[in-house]
Amino acid sequence: MIAVKSALALNIPLLLISLVWIEHETLSPVQRILAIFYIMFVYNLISYGYCHIFNMSETARRIRLLNFIHSSDNPTYEKILSQYQTKNIIQVRLERLITMNQIEKINNRFFLKAKILAAVASIVLNWGIFLKYNQNLKERLKR
């Protein structure tokens, strides 16, 4: 969220710099407007891509967690932690999934609550297997 706010906030200085730069060019009023629009459009597209590069790493962990819970017959907290190196990473992701109403914790076991993200996670997993991205991924998740 910080990256998004930063990208949006930088539109103001970029607009001011663009206006100063455009003043020194010999352009018609329509060309000036189009040039400013182009500069702002390109900057915001780059910002959008930048934000999604960092978002993908967060999403990938949640997809893996959802797939693991889905394919492991409602694993215990300890079983989920055994799949990861750091307890804190998993705890944060599980809390986010609970907050988003995607999973629920009952008697120290995790259950899928909403099926839509689990379906998306399954599609992403199967697409990776189809592309032979990681052929033993499905077996590793079932452990």
N, C-alpha and C positions, 0 to 999 in steps of 0.2 A: 504494500500500500504506500510505503514511503517513496518507492520508485515512481509510482503513478503521480503522486502529489508533486514530486520534484519535477517530473517531466511537464506537468501542467503549469507549474509555477514558472518554469523557464520559457514558456511561450511569451511572457511579457517582455523580458529583456531581448529575446530574439526578435520580436516585433519591432522594438525600438531600434535595434541594430539594423534591421532590414530597412526601416524607414529612412535612417541616415544614409545607408548605402545606396538606396534607390534614388535619393535626392541628387547624387552625383552622377547618375546615369542619364543619358539622353533618351528617355522613353516617353511614350505618350501616356496620358492618364490611365487608359485601359491596360497598357502594357505594365505599368507600375502596379496596378491592382493585381493583375495576373502573376507578376513576379513575386509579390508579397504572399499571395495565396499559395504559390508553388513552394516557396521557402517554408512556410508554415506547414503545408501538407507533408512535405518530405520529412521535416523534423519530427512531426507527430507520428508518421509511419515508422520511422527509425525508433522512436521512443516506445511505440506499441510493440515492436519486435523485441526490443531490449527487455521490456517488462515480462514478456512471455517466455523468454529464455530462462529467466530466473523462476518464473512460476512453474515451468515444466518440472523442475527438480522437486518442488513441493508436491505437485500433483502426482508425480511418478511414485513417490513413497506412499501416498494415500491409495493409489490404485493397487500397489503391491499388497498393502495391508488388507484392502477389501477383498482381493483375490485370495489371499491366505485365509481369511476368516471364512470366505465362501467355500473354499475347497477343503478345509480342514475340519469340518463338522464341529463348528462352534468351539474353537480352541480356548484354553485357559490363558490367563494373562502371562503365566510363566512360559507356556509354549510359544506365545507370540514373542516374548522377550528373547527366547533361545534362538530365534531366527535373525536377530539383530545384534549389533555390537554394543550399542549404547542404550541404556535404559531411558534416558531423558528424551531421546529422539522419538522413541516409540510412545512414550507417555504423552508427549505433546500431540502427536498425530492422532492417537486414540481419543484424547480429549476433544480435538477438533472434530473428529467424526461423530462423537457423541453430541457435541454442541450443534452440529449440522443435522442432527437427527438421522444420521445414516446407519449408526449402530447403537446398540444399548448393552449395558453391562448388567447382568443378573447373576447373582451368586458367583462372582469372579469369572464368569464366562461371557463371551461376546457374541451377540446375535445381530444379523442384518435386520435393520428396521425399515429402511427405504430401499427399494430394489433398483432404482434408476442408476445410481452411481455404480452399484455392483454390476449391473448389466454393461455399462460403459467400460468398467474395469475388465470384465470378461472379454469384451470385444477387442480392447487394446491388447490383452494377453494373447488371445487367439490370433490376432493379426501379426503379432511378433513371432509367434510359433509358425504361422503360415509363411512368413518371410524368412524363416529359419534364422531369425535374429539370435535366439537363444534356444537351442533345441531341447535342452534338459530343464528348462524353466518350469514347466508344468509338474514334472516329477519332484523338483526341488521344493516347490510350493506345497506339495501334498505331504511332505515329511512332517 
